[in-house]
């Protein structure tokens, strides 16, 4: 017998070799577990005294387990229904994953219906999924059998001796896992025909176990699609191809091309603003955490100056309500992230006065005292000047409700990573931004990697509430992702992630380390000082103080 300690410190004796699945209370949507802080599958046998924590399908780790299990079963179904086709999971969209089935003809709706029927059959059969640790040679054989060149390419540079694979029936594949214990363990899903591919839809935490309402995101989809086509045109659509290019000594050339793509996109946005029949007086810039909004805003300002305009930055932070008036969140804590923390009435009053060409007293906000103050500074908006307003709420119409729509130009900025690790595993846009933030937090805010990981779920929840609902209202979208950035960030981020020892976050750090170990490192010297990446790795020409040094932690509001 062995002893299992639960999250609430209750102790239970169970027989050695008992699978975790046998301990699950009836009716609970449990999809995985943590064993002494390590994320494991429910088929894992108990071999020692340990502390166990169940993971719900709505938890971040549970969602990831569900998504990776769906991709595994989708890949298996594609091999059965279309053995000569190549399945590629391209990117996230509309609360799902956009995928393509590449074959010798254009994919049709009936192909998606056939693929969905094959998946439903696998779920109905409730086939067991088993995990196995194999050596490198065995994994190469599996990838060759599956004719997955992207995984074989990635393995050329992977330096591990053993890898996790999963087997279901006669199908095996490389998957870090954990996955669900059987095909029948999955919740609802749907394959939605979305030419030229389809969307794999699944429940969200808010909708579980049902599918969320489908909301099309055409602007975001087209940005992803455009950059993926660009990546394929230059021969880099996955990490294996990136590694090959870096190994061939072409890193500097890639940096120059990627940075030129950014420069061209920013210049095009500036030209569109300048060419508008009635010149917008306010450019509103929003995006999620670590999207690179600050550097984008400053580079856009340079291009607007080239076009004969004078950009004038206006910080929304100076319009926070005094702390005594700050609203509370559901837990009774001061809520600085919601738009209600901003003095919307005063902000709009000042915008109207500025648009009339009149002078206003410019406020400042003391974050230590939690109060607004005035120091005699004033502000006017001349005919050739244009306000640049950057912030998480910039696209929310409530922020600038008193300003006519034709006087506003809205830009959404995000790191929409177009790269895949391999055909069935995307480089997550959220992961990219989290790693960017970890570097910036450590270098400029004196935060440890563990602190960044601890704050990240709350950051993501705030983005879901305050940013993502408004992204499709943007006049322009700018993709701040750089195809080479994982290679540049790799060594620094690996060093930081290895310092994470806290059990609650070690599993997440290990997951990221596993993925980063698949990427060849690249020297950061090739990155120009104007690059958006410099906002996070240091050395930005736009950061005039404390450049490449830690700065004191900002006081809470």
C-alpha positions as CSV (number, residue, x, y, z in Angstrom):
1,X,0.0,0.0,0.0
2,X,1.1,3.6,-0.6
3,X,-0.2,6.9,0.8
4,X,-1.7,9.6,-1.4
5,X,-1.9,13.1,0.0
6,X,-4.7,15.3,-1.6
7,X,-4.6,19.0,-2.1
8,X,-6.4,19.7,1.2
9,X,-3.8,17.4,3.0
10,X,-6.3,14.5,3.4
11,X,-4.4,11.2,3.3
12,X,-5.7,8.0,1.7
13,X,-4.0,4.6,1.3
14,X,-4.3,2.9,-2.1
15,X,-2.8,-0.2,-3.6
16,X,0.5,0.2,-5.4
17,X,0.0,0.3,-9.2
18,X,-3.5,1.9,-9.0
19,X,-4.2,4.2,-11.9
20,X,-5.0,7.8,-11.1
21,X,-8.3,7.4,-13.1
22,X,-9.6,4.9,-10.5
23,X,-9.5,7.6,-7.8
24,X,-11.6,10.2,-9.6
25,X,-15.0,11.0,-8.0
26,X,-18.0,10.2,-10.2
27,X,-19.3,13.0,-12.5
28,X,-16.2,15.2,-12.2
29,X,-14.8,16.7,-15.5
30,X,-11.3,15.7,-14.5
31,X,-8.9,15.3,-17.5
32,X,-5.4,15.1,-16.0
33,X,-3.6,15.3,-12.6
34,X,-0.5,16.6,-11.0
35,X,1.7,14.1,-9.1
36,X,4.1,16.0,-6.8
37,X,3.6,19.0,-9.1
38,X,4.3,17.1,-12.4
39,X,1.4,17.0,-14.9
40,X,0.6,13.4,-15.8
41,X,-2.1,11.5,-17.6
42,X,-5.0,9.7,-15.8
43,X,-3.6,6.3,-16.8
44,X,-0.4,6.9,-14.8
45,X,0.0,4.1,-12.2
46,X,0.8,5.2,-8.6
47,X,4.2,3.7,-7.6
48,X,5.2,5.8,-4.5
49,X,3.8,8.0,-1.7
50,X,2.9,11.3,-3.4
51,X,0.8,14.4,-3.3
52,X,-1.9,14.4,-6.0
53,X,-4.0,17.2,-7.4
54,X,-6.8,16.7,-10.0
55,X,-6.9,19.0,-13.1
56,X,-10.3,20.0,-14.4
57,X,-11.0,20.3,-18.1
58,X,-11.5,24.0,-17.6
59,X,-8.1,24.6,-15.9
60,X,-5.3,25.9,-18.1
61,X,-3.5,22.6,-18.0
62,X,-6.7,20.7,-18.6
63,X,-7.6,22.8,-21.6
64,X,-4.1,22.1,-23.1
65,X,-4.5,18.4,-22.4
66,X,-7.9,18.5,-24.2
67,X,-6.6,20.4,-27.1
68,X,-3.5,18.2,-27.6
69,X,-5.7,15.1,-27.3
70,X,-8.1,16.4,-30.0
71,X,-5.1,17.2,-32.3
72,X,-3.8,13.6,-31.7
73,X,-7.2,12.1,-32.6
74,X,-7.6,14.4,-35.6
75,X,-4.2,13.4,-36.9
76,X,-5.2,9.7,-36.4
77,X,-8.5,10.2,-38.2
78,X,-6.7,12.1,-41.1
79,X,-4.3,9.1,-41.5
80,X,-7.2,6.7,-41.8
81,X,-9.5,8.8,-44.1
82,X,-6.8,10.5,-46.2
83,X,-3.6,8.5,-45.9
84,X,-1.7,10.5,-48.6
85,X,-2.8,14.0,-47.3
86,X,-0.7,16.2,-45.0
87,X,-2.6,17.6,-41.9
88,X,-1.3,21.0,-40.7
89,X,-2.6,22.8,-37.6
90,X,-2.0,26.4,-38.7
91,X,-3.1,28.8,-36.0
92,X,-5.8,29.7,-33.5
93,X,-9.0,31.5,-34.6
94,X,-12.6,32.0,-33.4
95,X,-12.0,29.9,-30.2
96,X,-10.6,27.0,-32.2
97,X,-7.7,25.9,-34.4
98,X,-7.6,26.6,-38.1
99,X,-6.2,23.5,-39.9
100,X,-5.6,22.5,-43.5
101,X,-5.6,19.2,-45.2
102,X,-3.0,19.4,-48.0
103,X,-3.6,17.0,-50.9
104,X,-3.4,16.9,-54.7
105,X,-6.7,18.8,-55.0
106,X,-8.6,21.6,-53.3
107,X,-10.2,20.4,-50.1
108,X,-14.0,20.3,-50.2
109,X,-16.7,20.4,-47.6
110,X,-17.4,16.7,-48.0
111,X,-13.8,16.0,-47.0
112,X,-14.3,17.9,-43.7
113,X,-17.5,15.9,-43.1
114,X,-15.7,12.6,-43.8
115,X,-12.9,13.6,-41.4
116,X,-15.4,14.6,-38.7
117,X,-17.2,11.2,-39.1
118,X,-13.9,9.4,-38.7
119,X,-13.2,11.3,-35.5
120,X,-16.7,10.6,-34.1
121,X,-16.2,6.9,-34.8
122,X,-13.0,6.9,-32.8
123,X,-14.7,8.7,-29.9
124,X,-17.6,6.2,-30.0
125,X,-15.1,3.2,-29.9
126,X,-13.5,4.7,-26.7
127,X,-10.1,3.3,-27.6
128,X,-7.4,3.5,-24.9
129,X,-4.5,5.9,-25.4
130,X,-1.2,4.7,-23.9
131,X,2.0,6.7,-23.4
132,X,5.5,5.3,-23.9
133,X,9.0,6.7,-23.6
134,X,11.0,5.7,-26.7
135,X,14.5,6.3,-27.9
136,X,15.5,8.6,-30.7
137,X,15.8,5.8,-33.3
138,X,12.3,4.5,-32.5
139,X,10.8,7.9,-32.8
140,X,12.4,8.4,-36.2
141,X,10.8,5.2,-37.4
142,X,7.4,6.3,-36.1
143,X,7.7,9.7,-37.9
144,X,8.9,8.0,-41.1
145,X,5.9,5.7,-41.0
146,X,3.6,8.7,-40.6
147,X,5.5,10.5,-43.4
148,X,5.8,13.6,-41.2
149,X,8.8,15.4,-42.7
150,X,8.3,18.4,-40.3
151,X,8.9,16.2,-37.2
152,X,11.9,14.4,-38.9
153,X,13.4,17.8,-39.6
154,X,12.9,18.9,-36.0
155,X,14.5,15.7,-34.7
156,X,17.7,16.5,-36.6
157,X,18.4,19.2,-34.1
158,X,16.7,17.8,-31.0
159,X,19.3,16.7,-28.5
160,X,17.2,14.4,-26.2
161,X,17.8,10.7,-26.1
162,X,14.2,9.7,-25.2
163,X,10.8,11.1,-26.2
164,X,7.2,10.6,-25.2
165,X,4.9,8.9,-27.8
166,X,1.3,8.0,-27.6
167,X,-0.4,4.9,-29.1
168,X,-4.1,4.4,-30.0
169,X,-4.9,1.2,-31.9
170,X,-2.4,0.9,-34.7
171,X,-1.5,4.6,-34.7
172,X,1.5,6.0,-32.8
173,X,2.8,9.6,-32.8
174,X,5.2,12.0,-31.0
175,X,3.2,13.9,-28.4
176,X,4.7,15.4,-25.2
177,X,1.3,15.0,-23.5
178,X,-0.2,14.0,-21.3
179,X,-3.3,13.1,-23.3
180,X,-6.7,11.8,-22.2
181,X,-6.8,8.1,-21.2
182,X,-9.1,7.1,-24.1
183,X,-10.8,8.5,-27.2
184,X,-14.2,8.5,-25.4
185,X,-12.9,10.9,-22.7
186,X,-13.1,13.9,-24.9
187,X,-15.8,16.6,-24.6
188,X,-17.7,17.9,-27.6
189,X,-16.0,19.1,-30.7
190,X,-16.8,20.2,-34.3
191,X,-15.0,20.5,-37.6
192,X,-16.3,23.6,-39.4
193,X,-15.5,24.0,-43.1
194,X,-13.7,27.3,-43.5
195,X,-12.1,27.5,-47.0
196,X,-9.4,26.8,-47.8
197,X,-9.3,24.7,-44.6
198,X,-11.4,24.0,-41.6
199,X,-11.7,25.0,-37.9
200,X,-11.4,22.5,-35.1
201,X,-13.8,23.9,-32.5
202,X,-14.0,22.9,-28.8
203,X,-15.4,24.1,-25.5
204,X,-14.0,27.1,-23.7
205,X,-13.9,27.4,-19.9
206,X,-17.0,29.6,-20.1
207,X,-19.0,27.3,-22.3
208,X,-17.8,23.9,-21.1
209,X,-18.9,21.2,-21.9
210,X,-20.8,22.9,-24.8
211,X,-19.2,24.6,-27.8
212,X,-19.1,28.4,-27.7
213,X,-21.1,30.4,-30.2
214,X,-19.1,30.8,-33.4
215,X,-17.9,34.3,-33.9
216,X,-16.0,34.9,-37.1
217,X,-12.7,36.9,-36.9
218,X,-12.0,37.7,-40.6
219,X,-9.4,40.4,-40.0
220,X,-7.4,38.4,-37.5
221,X,-7.6,35.3,-39.8
222,X,-6.3,37.2,-42.8
223,X,-3.4,38.6,-40.9
224,X,-2.4,35.0,-39.8
225,X,-3.0,33.7,-43.3
226,X,-0.9,36.5,-44.9
227,X,2.1,35.9,-42.6
228,X,1.9,32.1,-43.0
229,X,2.0,32.5,-46.8
230,X,5.0,34.8,-46.4
231,X,6.8,32.2,-44.2
232,X,6.2,29.5,-46.8
233,X,7.4,31.8,-49.5
234,X,10.8,32.3,-47.8
235,X,10.9,28.6,-46.9
236,X,10.3,28.8,-43.1
237,X,7.0,27.5,-41.9
238,X,8.2,25.4,-38.9
239,X,11.0,25.3,-36.4
240,X,13.0,22.6,-38.2
241,X,13.3,24.8,-41.3
242,X,14.3,27.7,-39.1
243,X,17.0,25.5,-37.5
244,X,18.3,24.5,-40.9
245,X,18.6,28.2,-42.0
246,X,20.4,29.2,-38.8
247,X,22.7,26.2,-39.1
248,X,23.5,27.4,-42.7
249,X,24.7,30.8,-41.3
250,X,21.8,32.7,-42.8
251,X,20.5,34.2,-39.5
252,X,21.5,37.8,-40.3
253,X,19.8,37.7,-43.6
254,X,16.6,36.4,-42.0
255,X,16.7,39.1,-39.4
256,X,17.0,41.8,-42.1
257,X,14.1,40.3,-44.1
258,X,11.8,40.0,-41.0
259,X,12.6,43.5,-39.8
260,X,12.0,44.9,-43.3
261,X,8.6,43.3,-43.3
262,X,7.8,45.1,-40.1
263,X,9.1,48.4,-41.4
264,X,7.0,48.0,-44.6
265,X,3.8,47.2,-42.6
266,X,4.3,50.2,-40.3
267,X,5.0,52.6,-43.2
268,X,1.8,51.3,-44.9
269,X,-0.3,52.0,-41.8
270,X,1.2,55.5,-41.5
271,X,0.5,56.1,-45.2
272,X,-3.1,55.0,-44.8
273,X,-3.6,57.3,-41.8
274,X,-2.1,60.3,-43.7
275,X,-4.1,59.6,-46.8
276,X,-7.5,59.5,-45.1
277,X,-9.8,62.2,-46.7
278,X,-10.6,63.7,-43.3
279,X,-7.4,63.3,-41.2
280,X,-8.0,61.3,-38.0
281,X,-7.0,63.3,-34.9
282,X,-6.5,60.3,-32.7
283,X,-4.7,57.1,-33.4
284,X,-5.8,54.4,-30.8
285,X,-3.4,51.5,-30.3
286,X,-4.4,48.4,-28.3
287,X,-3.2,44.9,-27.9
288,X,-2.5,42.2,-25.3
289,X,0.4,42.1,-22.9
290,X,3.9,42.0,-24.4
291,X,2.6,42.6,-28.0
292,X,5.2,45.4,-28.5
293,X,2.7,48.3,-28.4
294,X,5.2,50.8,-27.0
295,X,7.8,50.2,-29.7
296,X,5.2,50.0,-32.4
297,X,3.7,53.4,-31.3
298,X,7.1,55.1,-31.5
299,X,8.0,53.6,-34.8
300,X,4.6,54.6,-36.2
301,X,5.2,58.1,-34.9
302,X,8.5,58.3,-36.9
303,X,6.6,57.4,-40.1
304,X,3.9,59.9,-39.4
305,X,6.6,62.5,-39.1
306,X,8.0,61.5,-42.5
307,X,4.5,62.1,-43.8
308,X,4.4,65.7,-42.4
309,X,2.4,65.0,-39.2
310,X,3.4,65.7,-35.6
311,X,2.5,62.8,-33.3
312,X,1.6,63.8,-29.8
313,X,1.6,60.9,-27.2
314,X,-1.2,60.9,-24.6
315,X,-1.0,58.5,-21.7
316,X,-4.3,57.0,-20.5
317,X,-2.5,56.2,-17.2
318,X,-2.7,59.9,-16.3
319,X,-6.5,59.6,-16.2
320,X,-6.9,56.9,-13.6
321,X,-9.4,57.6,-10.9
322,X,-8.0,58.4,-7.5
323,X,-7.4,55.2,-5.6
324,X,-10.3,56.1,-3.2
325,X,-12.7,55.9,-6.2
326,X,-11.2,52.8,-7.9
327,X,-13.8,50.1,-8.3
328,X,-13.4,46.6,-6.7
329,X,-13.3,43.3,-8.5
330,X,-15.3,40.1,-7.6
331,X,-12.8,39.3,-4.8
332,X,-13.2,42.8,-3.3
333,X,-9.7,43.9,-4.5
334,X,-8.9,47.2,-6.3
335,X,-9.5,46.6,-10.0
336,X,-7.0,48.6,-11.9
337,X,-7.4,46.6,-15.2
338,X,-11.1,47.3,-15.9
339,X,-12.0,50.4,-17.9
340,X,-14.0,51.6,-14.9
341,X,-10.7,52.5,-13.2
342,X,-10.3,55.3,-15.7
343,X,-12.0,58.7,-15.3
344,X,-13.8,58.3,-18.6
345,X,-15.9,61.5,-18.2
346,X,-12.8,63.7,-17.6
347,X,-10.8,62.0,-20.3
348,X,-13.5,62.6,-22.9
349,X,-14.0,66.2,-21.7
350,X,-10.3,66.9,-22.4
351,X,-10.4,65.2,-25.8
352,X,-13.3,67.3,-26.9
353,X,-11.5,70.5,-25.8
354,X,-8.3,69.5,-27.6
355,X,-10.2,68.7,-30.8
356,X,-11.6,72.2,-30.6
357,X,-8.1,73.6,-30.7
358,X,-8.2,74.8,-27.1
359,X,-5.7,74.4,-24.3
360,X,-6.1,72.0,-21.4
361,X,-4.3,71.5,-18.1
362,X,-2.4,68.2,-18.6
363,X,-2.9,65.9,-15.6
364,X,-0.3,63.6,-14.1
365,X,-0.9,60.6,-11.9
366,X,1.1,59.8,-8.8
367,X,1.1,56.0,-8.5
368,X,2.6,56.0,-5.0
369,X,-0.1,58.3,-3.5
370,X,-2.8,57.0,-5.9
371,X,-3.9,60.5,-6.8
372,X,-4.1,62.7,-9.9
373,X,-2.3,66.1,-9.7
374,X,-1.5,69.1,-12.0
375,X,2.0,70.6,-12.2
376,X,1.2,73.6,-14.5
377,X,1.8,71.7,-17.7
378,X,-0.7,72.4,-20.5
379,X,-1.5,70.9,-23.9
380,X,-3.0,71.9,-27.2
381,X,-3.6,70.0,-30.4
382,X,-2.4,71.9,-33.5
383,X,-3.8,71.2,-37.0
384,X,-0.8,69.2,-38.0
385,X,-0.6,67.2,-34.8
386,X,-2.2,63.9,-34.1
387,X,-2.8,62.2,-30.8
388,X,-1.3,58.8,-30.2
389,X,-3.2,56.9,-27.4
390,X,-1.9,53.5,-26.4
391,X,-3.4,51.2,-23.9
392,X,-5.3,48.0,-23.2
393,X,-8.7,49.8,-23.5
394,X,-7.8,51.9,-26.6
395,X,-10.2,50.0,-28.9
396,X,-13.1,50.0,-26.4
397,X,-15.6,52.6,-27.7
398,X,-16.3,53.8,-24.2
399,X,-12.8,55.2,-23.8
400,X,-13.4,57.8,-26.5
401,X,-17.2,57.9,-26.7
402,X,-17.3,61.7,-27.2
403,X,-15.1,61.6,-30.3
404,X,-16.7,61.1,-33.7
405,X,-15.7,57.8,-35.4
406,X,-14.3,59.5,-38.5
407,X,-11.7,61.3,-36.3
408,X,-10.4,58.0,-34.8
409,X,-8.0,55.5,-36.4
410,X,-7.7,52.2,-34.5
411,X,-4.8,49.8,-34.6
412,X,-4.7,46.3,-33.0
413,X,-1.2,45.0,-32.3
414,X,-0.4,41.4,-31.3
415,X,2.4,38.8,-31.7
416,X,0.6,36.5,-34.1
417,X,3.2,33.8,-34.4
418,X,3.1,32.2,-37.8
419,X,5.7,29.5,-37.0
420,X,4.9,25.8,-36.1
421,X,7.1,23.4,-34.1
422,X,5.9,20.8,-36.6
423,X,2.8,20.2,-38.6
424,X,0.6,19.3,-35.7
425,X,2.0,21.7,-33.0
426,X,1.7,25.5,-33.3
427,X,4.0,27.9,-31.6
428,X,1.4,29.4,-29.3
429,X,0.9,33.2,-29.5
430,X,0.3,33.2,-25.8
431,X,3.5,31.4,-25.1
432,X,5.5,33.8,-27.2
433,X,4.0,36.8,-25.4
434,X,4.6,35.2,-22.0
435,X,8.3,34.6,-22.8
436,X,8.6,38.2,-24.0
437,X,7.1,39.4,-20.7
438,X,9.3,37.1,-18.6
439,X,12.4,38.7,-20.1
440,X,11.1,42.2,-19.7
441,X,9.8,41.6,-16.2
442,X,13.2,40.3,-15.1
443,X,15.2,42.9,-16.8
444,X,13.2,46.1,-16.2
445,X,10.7,45.3,-13.4
446,X,12.8,43.2,-11.0
447,X,10.3,40.3,-11.2
448,X,11.3,36.7,-11.0
449,X,10.2,34.2,-13.6
450,X,8.0,32.6,-11.0
451,X,6.2,35.9,-10.4
452,X,5.6,36.3,-14.1
453,X,4.1,32.8,-14.3
454,X,2.0,33.5,-11.3
455,X,0.5,36.7,-12.8
456,X,0.1,35.3,-16.3
457,X,-3.4,33.6,-15.8
458,X,-4.8,36.9,-14.4
459,X,-3.2,38.8,-17.4
460,X,-4.9,36.4,-19.8
461,X,-8.3,36.7,-18.1
462,X,-8.0,40.5,-18.4
463,X,-7.2,40.2,-22.1
464,X,-10.3,38.1,-22.7
465,X,-12.4,40.7,-21.0
466,X,-10.9,44.0,-22.1
467,X,-9.0,43.5,-25.4
468,X,-10.0,40.5,-27.5
469,X,-13.7,41.5,-27.8
470,X,-12.7,44.7,-29.6
471,X,-9.9,43.5,-31.9
472,X,-12.1,43.0,-35.0
473,X,-13.1,46.7,-34.7
474,X,-9.6,47.8,-35.6
475,X,-9.0,49.7,-38.9
476,X,-5.6,48.0,-39.1
477,X,-3.9,45.0,-37.5
478,X,-0.1,44.8,-37.0
479,X,1.6,41.5,-36.4
480,X,4.5,42.2,-34.1
481,X,5.8,38.6,-34.2
482,X,9.2,38.0,-35.7
483,X,9.9,34.7,-37.3
484,X,13.4,34.5,-35.7
485,X,12.5,35.7,-32.1
486,X,12.3,32.3,-30.4
487,X,15.9,31.6,-31.5
488,X,17.1,34.9,-30.1
489,X,15.2,34.6,-26.8
490,X,16.0,30.9,-26.3
491,X,19.2,31.0,-24.1
492,X,18.1,33.9,-21.9
493,X,14.6,32.4,-21.3
494,X,16.0,28.9,-20.7
495,X,18.2,30.3,-18.0
496,X,15.3,32.0,-16.4
497,X,12.9,29.0,-16.6
498,X,15.5,26.8,-14.9
499,X,15.3,29.0,-11.8
500,X,11.6,28.1,-11.3
501,X,11.3,25.7,-8.3
502,X,7.9,26.4,-7.0
503,X,5.8,23.2,-7.5
504,X,2.7,25.1,-8.7
505,X,4.7,26.6,-11.7
506,X,7.5,24.1,-12.3
507,X,5.3,22.0,-14.6
508,X,4.7,25.0,-16.8
509,X,8.4,25.9,-16.8
510,X,9.3,22.3,-17.8
511,X,6.7,22.4,-20.6
512,X,8.3,25.6,-22.0
513,X,11.8,24.2,-21.6
514,X,10.9,21.0,-23.6
515,X,9.7,23.2,-26.5
516,X,12.6,25.7,-26.4
517,X,15.1,22.8,-26.5
518,X,13.8,22.2,-30.0
519,X,15.0,25.6,-31.2
520,X,18.5,26.4,-32.2
521,X,19.9,29.6,-30.4
522,X,20.8,32.7,-32.3
523,X,23.0,35.6,-31.2
524,X,21.1,38.8,-30.4
525,X,23.7,41.1,-31.9
526,X,22.0,40.8,-35.3
527,X,18.8,42.4,-33.9
528,X,18.6,46.1,-34.8
529,X,18.1,48.6,-31.9
530,X,14.7,49.7,-33.4
531,X,13.3,46.2,-33.4
532,X,10.2,45.4,-31.4
533,X,12.1,42.5,-29.9
534,X,14.5,45.0,-28.3
535,X,11.7,46.1,-26.1
536,X,12.0,42.7,-24.3
537,X,15.6,41.6,-24.6
538,X,17.1,45.1,-24.0
539,X,19.1,47.5,-26.2
540,X,16.1,49.4,-27.6
541,X,16.9,52.8,-29.1
542,X,13.5,53.9,-27.8
543,X,14.3,53.2,-24.1
544,X,16.4,56.2,-23.1
545,X,16.8,55.3,-19.4
546,X,18.0,52.2,-17.6
547,X,18.8,50.6,-21.0
548,X,19.9,47.0,-20.5
549,X,19.7,47.3,-16.7
550,X,17.1,46.3,-14.2
551,X,14.9,49.1,-12.9
552,X,13.1,49.3,-9.6
553,X,9.8,47.6,-9.3
554,X,6.9,49.9,-10.0
555,X,4.7,50.6,-7.0
556,X,1.2,49.3,-7.1
557,X,-1.5,51.8,-7.9
